Amino acid sequence: MAASGTSRVLVVQDAAFPAELQAAVDARFRPVISPGFAPPPGLPEPAQVLLSASHDAVTGDVLDAFGGTIKVVSNFGVGYDHIDEAACTERGVLLGNTPNVLTAATAEMALALLLAHARRVVEGDARSRDPSLTRIDTSWMSKQVAGSTVGIVGLGRIGHAVATRCLAFGASIAYHQRHRAPPDQEASLGDAAWCETLHALLASSDFVVLCCSCTAETRGLISSAQLSCMRPGAVLVNVGRGALVDQEAVALALERGALGGYATDVTDPEPLPEGHALLRAPRCIITPHTGSATVRTRKAMLDLALANIAAALASSTMPASPNQ
Ligand code: DGY
């Protein structure tokens, strides 16, 4: 049943959702799918909403192309580095996002990548299918999370959830961010050690997990200088954004054996172009930005993204907005 007052609101999406999710949009709004948010010709009425489902850029030019009719950009995700927040503010366009509901799923993906890398799950799978393997290989070794130090870059919601899970696996937790966490938070993470500098965190961690958002300050955070500070054999995990790292430097460090491994759910761009250095690098696991892609989480994200739209159109406070 269409919600009264919103049945004619035109929503432009950059990608369609799977059918069972798309039905929830269709029931409340009139969606038009337009990759890159190019204004589709012959719209039945002015579009009021951009629903950002697949990380296409939302710039001032994109907003202006709709002739000033966009009232809200609703981001299906917590990270909104692909949306020009200042351009939205200048034009009086509201911005919504979906924090909290994806924290557990994203933290699970970080653990999946970390454990898969530590225990060589992907290589082990290939080895098991290799017909030349006729006896158990007693030389096959891997890394253990229990007893190791996991360094978290960005102890926000997702970073904290990753830390609690690593703690349950028997790791010690270190973290780096600008401000030290409150004592009770450190205590709840097994007396997690605050590293005031990124260098200190990199030098003391067996696994480093990037959980921070991508901003002007954090873009390119991990480059060759930072990689050279890491412990021998240490593994870098990324569930933040691909642009947090210099991917060419990571690929080179993997080639040279200077970095133990890279396991990432995010790349820059997404997907990587054929032949990219990271696709050829050894000890590198890449998943296609699917950290939040569980049915339960994606449904909760969409519910929140639609609630943000409804609230913005009704001029009430959005349930989740980075700037409201
Ligand atoms: C987020 O919400 O930022 C995740 O990366 C999914 O886009």
Residues whose N, C-alpha, C, O or C-beta is under 5 A from the ligand:
A	BS01	DGY	F76 G77 V78 G79 G240 S292
